[in-house]
Amino acid sequence: MSHSPPPGTPKARIPGPQQPPPPYPRIAAGLWRRCLGGGLALWGLTAWVTYETRLSTLLPTLILLGSFLVPVAFVLWAYERHGRDLGVSAILGCFLAGGALGVLGASLTQSYLQRPSPGMFVEAGLVEEAAKLGALAFALRRQPAVRGLRAGLVLGAAVGFGFAALESAGYAFNAAASTEGVDLRALLETEIPRGLLAPFGHGLWTAIAGGVLLSRRRLNGHVRISAPVVGTCLAVSLLHALWDSTHGIALWAVARLTGIGPETQLFEPGYLVRPSAGQQHLFTLFSVGGLTLVALAGIGWVRSLARRDPSW
């Protein structure tokens, strides 16, 4: 015998094609701050435990935390401020797939670039920026509706930060591995500056190139390769090359100003033999000053692009 529900009881709704799908869970405001603060505390704790125990099994945790913390926090910030309408799947896909494909593409071509030289840094910048833009286009190949300057800035930054996180993890692993065992100090000396500088490197450059690229995307999803796109890629690659060559330029400038001779070649990844205190100060000034100038140029470029988009 069937029993009917009492009067006033709401009827259960059976999901069907006539009903809209449930909304995706929204990321709470300020999550990027909690991610950054909690991640820093966890990374510091992991570094301390690794130092005390000398367990090599903790190295993957230490490397991944240190490499992904700042990129993930900045991607969350970009999503909260300017990318909620783009969707989590687009940003996450660009960060993971775009970053991985960019690293693989750049690694395959950079294996032919060996000796440090002005041409090598320019070629490396062109290769890496082209690989990241190709990864961005591939990650969005099935989302033709995603276009515009703002979408390009946010998703380009996601690809760049994914690239930076994976690249930093590789450099940290190489620094930790030595013939005498695990070099924890070298690992930390690699992770800390790369984490601090991450917002002013790959994420910034690919945001610029991605913004110009997607602002010229057609309704069918195809990208129109025009003079502004090519010019932007070349200019961003030049910023990339200047950033990478700052160390060599600073060495060359110190050598010229202090008159120690031409043995320190421009762009060589070398060092000054028994530098004086004045030479050390000059090198720090030129290297940090050069990185600051390149970063300010990129920030100013992003701000000028953002002003062109009324939705920013």
Summary of the structure (lengths in Angstrom):
residues: 312
radius of gyration: 23.7
end to end distance: 62.4
largest distance: 102.9
contacts: 970
relative contact order: 0.10
helix: 70%
strand: 2%
